[in-house]
Amino acid sequence: MALTHFDGAGNAHMVDVSDKDTTARIATAIGHVKMTPQTLAIITEGRAKKGDALGVARLAGIMGAKKTADLIPLCHPLPITKVTVDLEPDAALPGIRVTATVKTTGQTGVEMEALTAVSTACLTLFDMVKAVEKTMEIGGIRVTLKDGGKSGRFTA
């Protein structure tokens, strides 16, 4: 299988999607921020000195999805129709699990937007509480659902 972001000479280029059908598209991505139980308590109890860590991270994730084409060089700017970012505390991790779902109607998918939303939300959580824990780990970022377009549905 050839890589679509390279031409025959091996040069990077933006994929031409002009001949693709316009269809409803959706993608979901997940990730997490692992931390100590004490840091998790600070977040869930609303004691972070910078404010509502979960609320700010949710907004950052939405903003990240909207700015994906500005951050990823060969990504098409898309008319995003919906972004949801859910942040769930998980005592077993311990930490916060992040899920982002992005929708559009267009000629290319929104996997990168969902991944960027999760990444941005995770980075924002880290920033919000790094004063109390610098050893947090961001991980598990991956696409779990992609639907729409010629390649159809993918579920992890």
N, C-alpha and C positions, 0 to 999 in steps of 0.2 A: 504494500500500500504506500503510495507517495504522500509526502507531507504537503499539505495544501498551501502553506505559507511561504513556499519556495518555488521559484520558476525553474525552467529547464536548465538554466545555468547555475542554479544554486543560490540565486539572490533572493533575499526576503522581499515579499510584496504582499499587499492587501489582496485577499481573495475577491474575485469578481462574483458578486451574488446577484447581479442584475437579471439573470435568466431563471433564478429560483422562484418558486411560487411563494406568494405571501400567505402565510398560515399562522394560526394561533400557536404560540410557543410558550413553554414553561420550563423552568429549571429550579431545582432545589439543591442546596449545598449545606453541609454541616461542618462543624469544627468545635473545638473546646479550648478553654483556658483552665489548666490545672493549677491548683494553689493549695495552701494549707487550710485546714478547717477554720483557723482564726481569721484568715483573710476572707474566706467565704462568708463568715458571720458578719464581718464589717460591711460587706456588700449587701447581704440580704437584710440586715438590720438598718440599712441606710445611714451608716456611720462614716462613709468615705468623706474625707475632708474636702474633696473637689466637688462633692454633690452626689446626685442620683446616678451612680455608675451604670446601672442597667438601662435607665432611660437615655442617658447620653450615648451609650454604646449602640442602642437601637437606632437612634437618629444617625449616628455615624455610619452604621451599616447601610441604611437607606441612601445616605449621601454618597457612600462608596459605590453602590450599584449605579447611581446616576452619573458618576464620573469615570466609569470603567474605561471608556474610549480615550479619555485623557491620560490614563495611567498605563494601559497596555497598548504598545505601539501599533499593532496591526488589527486591533479590535474595531469593528464598525460602530459608529454612534447609532444607537437605537432609540426608538420612541417607546420607552418603558411605560407600560400601562398599570403595573402594580408591583410593589415591593413589600414583603413582610419580613421582619426580622424578629425571631423569638429567642429569648434568653432564659434558660431554665437552670436554676441552681440544682446541683447534683451532689449530695453529701457523699455518695459512694466514690466519686471521682477523686478527691473532692474538687469542685470547681463549677464552672458555668458551661453548659452546652448551648451552642448557638446554631440556629437553623434559619436559613434565608431562602425565600421563594420569590422568583422574579417572573413576570409575565410580559409579553409583548405580542403584537401581531406584526410580523415582518418576514424578511427573506433570509434571516439567519438567527441562530439560537441565542439564548441568554445564559448559557452556562458560566461564562466569564463574569457576568454581572452578579450572579449568585455567589460565586467564589469570592469575588471582590467584596461583596456585602459581608460575608462571614469573616473574611480576613480583617476588614476595617473594624468591625464590631469587636473582634478579639483583641486587636491592637489597642483600641480605645479602652477596653476593660483593663488591659495591662497598664496603660498610661494613668488611668484613674486611681489605681491603688499601688503603683510601683513604690510609693514612699514607704509602705508597710511591708512589701514583699517584692524583692528583686529576682527571686528564683522561680517565679511562675513560668509555666510552659504552655506554649500555644501549639496545638497539634490537631491531627485527625481531619484536616480540611480536605474535603472531597465532594464531588457531585454524587448525589444519590438518586436524582430523577432528572430526566431530560425528555421532553416530548414535543412533537411538532416537526414539520419539515419532512424531507425525503427519507431520512434515516429512521424515522419513527420514534418509538418509545424505548428508553433505556431506564432501567431501575436497578440500582445496586443492591 
